[in-house]
Amino acid sequence: MKETRIIGLLIRDRIKEAGKLQLLLTRNAHLIKTRLGFHELNQNTCSRAGVVILHLTGNPQEWTALEEEISQIGGVEIQHMSFIY
């Protein structure tokens, strides 16, 4: 069996939390196949909240450890989907 895992992250305050999250994702870059990040932007403001979507690769046990580390960062909500085939 093979598993594909997608993790969604809601960063409630990008200015406050993005640095911690970036360091963690950089340390675990070997587990990240695809990364997509976005936040609302208009002419007058740049949203403090943001969303990051990660498509993971590698060892599923390391995915769980990564999710646990992410959940320790205040202001970051994590959700995931797993597809087993």
C-alpha positions in Angstrom: 0.0 0.0 0.0 1.0 3.6 -0.7 -0.1 6.7 1.2 -0.3 10.3 0.0 -0.7 12.9 2.7 -1.8 16.5 2.3 -1.4 18.9 5.2 -3.3 22.2 5.4 -2.0 24.9 7.8 -3.9 28.1 8.8 -1.5 30.7 10.1 -3.5 33.1 12.1 -0.8 35.8 12.4 1.8 35.5 9.6 3.9 38.3 11.0 4.2 36.6 14.4 4.3 32.9 13.4 5.7 32.7 9.9 9.4 32.7 11.0 9.0 29.8 13.3 7.0 27.8 10.7 9.5 28.6 8.0 12.4 27.3 10.1 10.5 24.1 10.9 9.6 23.5 7.2 13.2 24.2 6.1 14.5 21.6 8.6 12.0 19.1 7.2 12.3 20.0 3.5 13.2 16.4 2.6 9.5 15.5 3.5 7.9 18.2 1.4 7.2 17.3 -2.2 5.0 20.3 -2.9 4.3 23.5 -1.0 1.7 26.1 -1.8 1.2 29.2 0.3 -1.2 32.1 -0.1 -2.8 35.0 1.7 -5.3 37.7 0.9 -3.8 40.8 -0.7 -5.3 44.0 -2.1 -4.1 47.5 -2.8 -4.3 48.7 0.8 -3.6 45.7 3.0 -1.8 42.4 3.2 -3.7 39.9 5.3 -2.0 38.8 8.6 -3.6 35.3 8.1 -2.3 32.8 5.6 -2.7 29.3 4.4 0.0 26.8 3.5 -0.7 23.4 1.8 2.0 20.7 1.9 2.1 17.5 -0.1 4.4 15.2 1.8 6.8 12.5 0.6 9.1 10.0 2.3 8.6 8.2 5.6 5.0 8.4 7.0 6.4 8.1 10.6 8.3 11.4 9.9 5.1 13.0 8.7 3.5 12.3 12.0 6.5 13.8 13.8 6.3 16.9 11.6 2.6 17.4 12.3 3.3 17.2 16.0 6.0 19.8 15.8 3.8 22.1 13.7 1.0 21.7 16.3 3.4 23.1 18.9 3.6 26.4 17.2 1.0 28.8 18.7 -1.4 30.4 16.2 -1.1 27.6 13.6 -4.0 25.3 13.0 -3.3 22.0 11.2 -5.5 19.6 9.2 -4.6 16.7 7.1 -5.9 14.3 4.5 -4.5 10.9 3.8 -5.1 8.8 0.6 -4.2 5.2 0.8 -4.1 3.1 -2.4 
